Amino acid sequence: MDNYDYIIVGAGSAGSVLAARLAEDARTRVLLLEAGPSDLHPWIQMPIGYGKAFYDARFNWKYTTEPDPNRDGARTYWPRGKVLGGSSSINAMVWARGHRHDYDEWGAVAPGWGWSDIAPLFRRIEDWEGGDDGIRGQGGPVHIHDVRDEVHPLTRTYIQAMAQAGFPQAPDYNGADMEGAAFYQITTRGGFRASAARSYLWPAKKRANLRILTRAQATRVVLEGRRATGVEYRHKGRAVTATARQIILCGGAINSPQLLQLSGIGPGALLQRHGIPVIHDNPHVGRHLMDHLGADALYRVNVPSLNQQLGPLWGKAWNGLRYVLTRKGPLSLSLNQGGGFIRVMEDATRPDIQLYFSPVSYTRAPVGVRPLMNPDPFPGMLLGFNPCKPTSEGYLEIASPDPLAAPRLHANYLDTNYDRAVMLAGMALMRKIAQTPAFKAVIEEEIAPGPQVADEAQMAEFIRQKAWTVFHQCGTARIGSDPGNAVVDPSLKVHGIEGLRVADASIFPTIPTGNTNAPAIMTGEKAADILRAAARQDSP
């Protein structure tokens, strides 16, 4: 049995940050547990390698949802990082802070989490190469790369088409105003992925007071009455218990509520059904699951796309050599080179859909099939979107008391009239953008949805069958001052339990307008501030 000041469960986007920050105080002992392996692998460090890590069980939990009645019984594949850096090590690297009103929504239920509280944390995190404007941060741990000078020519055509459709370019969607078309900013440095692990943990590894254990899967939070005193975990085939003054769960929107339920904290009836003693009956643990559901249109074009660079063996060899020698080229970027945040519904007062443009196309394989994500054999591009603030909520619950068994995930997509309406409006907008002069000059045909999808009923069926997650699950251990309506309080303490906190995307009370990696990293920084302040207050 080992004793620490802090045990952090999960070395993902938030956990990597929190461990590194807490270990800055040499007087503290920090244990960081990660169920997955080290991130020292080319598919992790090379930016476009996420196309491989995306389906690799060595680095990925590879979750699959239960059949969704709102999508004709479809199951959805949910990749989640199982590696140092968590999902920041396998994601598409887009950096999006979100809209300031997202955080005003948070602050309304959790004082201290409003935009004025959060904005300085983003500045602390960022090493933005676009210049100092008083809003963006420079010199922080996470390098944010501006790709506009490196994108494929089709991405510039996309920006031109957006302007013709009435959506001018946003100079910096993470700056004063996020609305408009954009070249995406990505988390890379010198041609390598700038994950939370590489940005925070790598510099912290040399600290003697930080112990990082990989392939160590937490199985239960040890509770003495209503106080958390330790964590049980499996490492090298052994069951081990470590104790600490504070336990912080950073396993993400799936693993953190799963571990709470396995430890007797969650919906009482569910726990009793699985023979788990109920320590604290909280029906919100695992509920309020939010995600961004997206859809895209596939086009064949009459000019070369990245398909011609990344598909043939000679193209892979050439771009591989270019990357090795220069750290440049398409392997140093994300597949989503363009996008933006715009309004599509008539009554919208802020961006309500996020756009994605990829100058490469590929066919998504069904759940259960191992796709290689090889580009299509013809020149193609993808134009896609997701609603920014969906109103449907799902839930997750343990499937058994076995901590190694995956939980049951109920996505419950398209459950509200609003969500169905905005998806239809988004698909109509994709076709409108494709009809602009800039795109009409390069598009040969719409392959999907295809001309056979001509009315709203047919488009609704296409959406049910072909929509896909944007991998932004959150909200399953949400924050809030009211213990009857939340899992953690504004200081991230689990309501009803002492010595236990949660700090990851599961605490989001509403889904952000945009990608969730930046808000998750910010949550790690915020958690570090909270815990260090608490430690100072407790010091004699």
Backbone hydrogen bonds, N-H to C=O, Kabsch-Sander energy under -0.5 kcal/mol:
donor,donor_aa,acceptor,acceptor_aa,energy
2,D,241,T,-1.0
4,Y,243,T,-2.5
5,D,29,R,-2.0
6,Y,29,R,-2.0
7,I,246,Q,-2.1
8,I,31,L,-3.0
9,V,7,I,-0.5
9,V,248,I,-2.5
10,G,8,I,-0.8
10,G,33,L,-3.1
12,G,250,C,-0.6
16,S,12,G,-2.5
17,V,13,S,-0.6
18,L,14,A,-2.7
19,A,15,G,-2.5
20,A,16,S,-2.0
21,R,17,V,-2.5
22,L,18,L,-2.6
23,A,19,A,-2.0
24,E,21,R,-1.3
25,D,22,L,-1.4
26,A,24,E,-0.9
28,T,25,D,-2.0
30,V,28,T,-0.5
30,V,209,N,-2.9
31,L,6,Y,-2.5
32,L,211,R,-3.0
33,L,8,I,-2.8
33,L,31,L,-0.5
34,E,213,L,-2.6
41,H,39,D,-2.1
44,I,41,H,-1.3
45,Q,41,H,-2.3
46,M,42,P,-2.5
48,I,331,L,-1.9
49,G,46,M,-2.0
50,Y,47,P,-1.2
51,G,48,I,-1.7
52,K,49,G,-1.9
53,A,49,G,-2.1
54,F,50,Y,-1.9
55,Y,52,K,-1.8
56,D,53,A,-1.1
57,A,55,Y,-0.7
59,F,56,D,-1.7
60,N,56,D,-0.6
61,W,80,R,-2.7
63,Y,78,W,-1.8
65,T,76,T,-2.4
66,E,409,L,-3.5
68,D,74,A,-2.1
71,R,68,D,-1.9
72,D,69,P,-1.0
73,G,68,D,-2.3
74,A,68,D,-0.7
74,A,71,R,-1.4
78,W,63,Y,-3.3
82,K,59,F,-3.1
84,L,37,P,-2.0
85,G,11,A,-3.2
86,G,83,V,-3.3
88,S,85,G,-1.7
89,S,86,G,-1.9
90,I,87,S,-1.0
91,N,87,S,-1.0
95,W,185,Q,-3.0
96,A,94,V,-0.7
102,D,99,H,-1.4
103,Y,99,H,-0.9
103,Y,100,R,-0.5
104,D,100,R,-1.3
105,E,101,H,-1.9
106,W,102,D,-1.5
107,G,103,Y,-2.9
108,A,104,D,-1.3
109,V,105,E,-0.7
109,V,106,W,-1.2
110,A,106,W,-2.0
113,W,110,A,-1.5
117,D,114,G,-0.8
118,I,114,G,-1.9
119,A,115,W,-2.9
121,L,118,I,-1.2
122,F,118,I,-1.5
123,R,119,A,-1.8
124,R,120,P,-1.8
125,I,121,L,-2.0
126,E,122,F,-2.1
127,D,142,V,-2.3
128,W,137,G,-2.6
129,E,144,I,-1.7
131,G,128,W,-0.7
133,D,131,G,-0.6
140,G,126,E,-2.1
142,V,125,I,-2.5
143,H,141,P,-0.7
144,I,127,D,-1.9
145,H,143,H,-0.6
145,H,186,I,-3.5
147,V,145,H,-0.7
147,V,184,Y,-0.7
150,E,147,V,-2.9
151,V,147,V,-0.8
155,T,152,H,-1.8
156,R,152,H,-0.9
157,T,153,P,-1.7
158,Y,154,L,-1.9
159,I,155,T,-1.8
160,Q,156,R,-2.1
161,A,157,T,-2.7
162,M,158,Y,-2.6
163,A,159,I,-1.8
164,Q,160,Q,-2.0
165,A,161,A,-1.7
166,G,163,A,-1.3
167,F,162,M,-2.9
170,A,181,A,-3.7
175,G,172,D,-2.3
177,D,172,D,-0.5
180,G,341,F,-3.2
181,A,168,P,-1.8
182,A,339,G,-2.3
184,Y,337,Q,-1.8
186,I,145,H,-2.0
187,T,93,M,-1.8
188,T,186,I,-1.5
189,R,192,F,-2.7
192,F,189,R,-1.8
193,R,45,Q,-2.6
194,A,187,T,-2.9
195,S,193,R,-0.9
199,S,195,S,-2.5
200,Y,196,A,-2.2
201,L,196,A,-1.0
201,L,197,A,-0.5
202,W,197,A,-2.6
204,A,200,Y,-0.9
205,K,201,L,-1.4
205,K,202,W,-0.7
207,R,204,A,-2.0
210,L,207,R,-1.5
211,R,30,V,-2.8
211,R,209,N,-0.6
212,I,210,L,-0.6
213,L,32,L,-2.9
213,L,211,R,-0.6
214,T,212,I,-0.6
215,R,36,G,-2.9
216,A,34,E,-2.8
217,Q,215,R,-0.6
217,Q,234,R,-1.6
218,A,216,A,-0.6
219,T,232,E,-3.0
220,R,232,E,-1.5
222,V,220,R,-0.5
222,V,230,G,-2.4
224,E,227,R,-3.1
225,G,223,L,-0.7
227,R,224,E,-1.2
228,A,498,E,-3.1
229,T,222,V,-2.7
230,G,222,V,-1.3
231,V,242,A,-2.6
232,E,220,R,-3.1
233,Y,240,V,-2.7
234,R,217,Q,-2.4
235,H,238,R,-2.5
236,K,215,R,-0.6
238,R,235,H,-1.5
240,V,233,Y,-3.2
240,V,238,R,-0.6
242,A,231,V,-2.2
243,T,2,D,-3.5
244,A,229,T,-1.9
245,R,4,Y,-0.9
246,Q,5,D,-1.8
247,I,499,G,-2.5
248,I,7,I,-2.8
249,L,501,R,-2.8
250,C,9,V,-2.9
250,C,248,I,-0.5
255,N,251,G,-0.7
256,S,252,G,-2.0
258,Q,254,I,-1.6
259,L,255,N,-2.4
260,L,256,S,-2.1
261,Q,257,P,-2.4
262,L,258,Q,-2.4
263,S,259,L,-1.2
264,G,261,Q,-1.7
265,I,260,L,-2.7
266,G,264,G,-0.6
266,G,280,H,-2.0
271,L,267,P,-2.2
272,Q,268,G,-2.6
273,R,269,A,-2.0
274,H,270,L,-1.1
274,H,271,L,-0.6
275,G,272,Q,-1.5
276,I,271,L,-2.8
279,I,264,G,-2.2
279,I,277,P,-0.8
280,H,264,G,-2.3
282,N,266,G,-1.7
282,N,280,H,-0.9
285,V,282,N,-1.4
286,G,284,H,-0.6
286,G,476,T,-3.1
287,R,284,H,-1.6
289,L,394,G,-2.0
290,M,474,C,-2.9
293,L,291,D,-0.6
294,G,468,W,-3.9
295,A,385,F,-1.9
297,A,383,L,-2.8
298,L,448,A,-2.3
299,Y,381,M,-2.4
300,R,445,E,-2.4
301,V,379,P,-2.3
302,N,442,V,-2.7
306,L,359,P,-3.2
308,Q,305,S,-1.3
309,Q,306,L,-0.8
310,L,306,L,-2.9
311,G,307,N,-1.8
316,K,312,P,-2.4
317,A,313,L,-2.6
318,W,314,W,-2.7
319,N,315,G,-2.6
320,G,316,K,-2.3
321,L,317,A,-2.5
322,R,318,W,-2.5
323,Y,319,N,-2.2
324,V,320,G,-2.4
325,L,321,L,-2.3
326,T,322,R,-2.5
327,R,322,R,-0.6
327,R,323,Y,-2.2
328,K,322,R,-0.7
332,S,329,G,-1.9
333,L,330,P,-1.4
337,Q,335,L,-1.2
337,Q,357,F,-1.1
338,G,357,F,-1.9
339,G,182,A,-2.4
340,G,355,L,-1.0
341,F,180,G,-2.0
342,I,353,I,-2.1
348,A,345,M,-1.6
352,D,342,I,-1.8
353,I,342,I,-2.1
354,Q,386,N,-2.8
355,L,340,G,-2.9
356,Y,384,G,-2.5
357,F,338,G,-2.8
358,S,382,L,-2.4
364,R,362,Y,-0.5
369,V,366,P,-1.9
376,D,361,S,-2.6
381,M,299,Y,-2.0
382,L,358,S,-2.3
383,L,297,A,-2.3
384,G,356,Y,-3.0
385,F,295,A,-2.0
386,N,354,Q,-1.8
388,C,352,D,-2.5
394,G,289,L,-2.8
395,Y,410,H,-2.1
396,L,286,G,-2.2
397,E,408,R,-1.8
405,A,402,D,-1.7
408,R,397,E,-3.0
409,L,407,P,-0.5
410,H,395,Y,-2.9
410,H,408,R,-0.6
411,A,409,L,-0.7
415,D,412,N,-0.6
420,R,416,T,-2.0
421,A,417,N,-2.4
422,V,418,Y,-2.7
423,M,419,D,-1.7
424,L,420,R,-1.7
425,A,421,A,-2.4
426,G,422,V,-2.3
427,M,423,M,-2.1
428,A,424,L,-2.1
429,L,425,A,-2.0
430,M,426,G,-2.0
431,R,427,M,-1.6
432,K,428,A,-1.8
433,I,429,L,-2.7
434,A,430,M,-2.1
435,Q,431,R,-1.0
435,Q,432,K,-0.6
436,T,433,I,-1.6
440,K,436,T,-3.0
441,A,437,P,-1.4
442,V,439,F,-1.5
443,I,439,F,-2.5
444,E,300,R,-3.1
445,E,300,R,-1.4
447,I,298,L,-2.2
447,I,445,E,-0.7
448,A,298,L,-1.6
453,V,450,G,-2.0
454,A,452,Q,-1.1
459,M,455,D,-2.3
460,A,456,E,-2.9
461,E,457,A,-1.8
462,F,458,Q,-2.2
463,I,459,M,-2.6
464,R,460,A,-2.3
465,Q,461,E,-2.0
466,K,462,F,-2.8
467,A,463,I,-2.1
468,W,294,G,-2.9
470,V,292,H,-2.6
474,C,290,M,-1.9
475,G,505,A,-1.9
477,A,506,S,-3.1
478,R,475,G,-0.8
479,I,507,I,-2.2
480,G,488,V,-2.0
481,S,109,V,-2.6
485,N,482,D,-2.0
487,V,478,R,-2.9
488,V,478,R,-1.8
489,D,493,K,-2.4
492,L,489,D,-2.8
494,V,500,L,-2.8
495,H,487,V,-2.7
497,I,494,V,-2.2
498,E,226,R,-3.1
501,R,247,I,-2.7
502,V,492,L,-1.7
503,A,249,L,-2.7
507,I,504,D,-1.9
508,F,505,A,-1.2
514,G,512,P,-1.6
520,A,516,T,-1.9
521,I,517,N,-2.5
522,M,518,A,-2.6
523,T,519,P,-1.9
524,G,520,A,-1.6
525,E,521,I,-1.9
526,K,522,M,-2.8
527,A,523,T,-2.6
528,A,524,G,-2.0
529,D,525,E,-2.1
530,I,526,K,-2.4
531,L,527,A,-2.7
532,R,528,A,-2.5
533,A,529,D,-2.2
534,A,530,I,-2.1
535,A,531,L,-2.2
536,R,532,R,-2.1
537,Q,533,A,-2.0
538,D,534,A,-1.7
539,S,535,A,-1.2
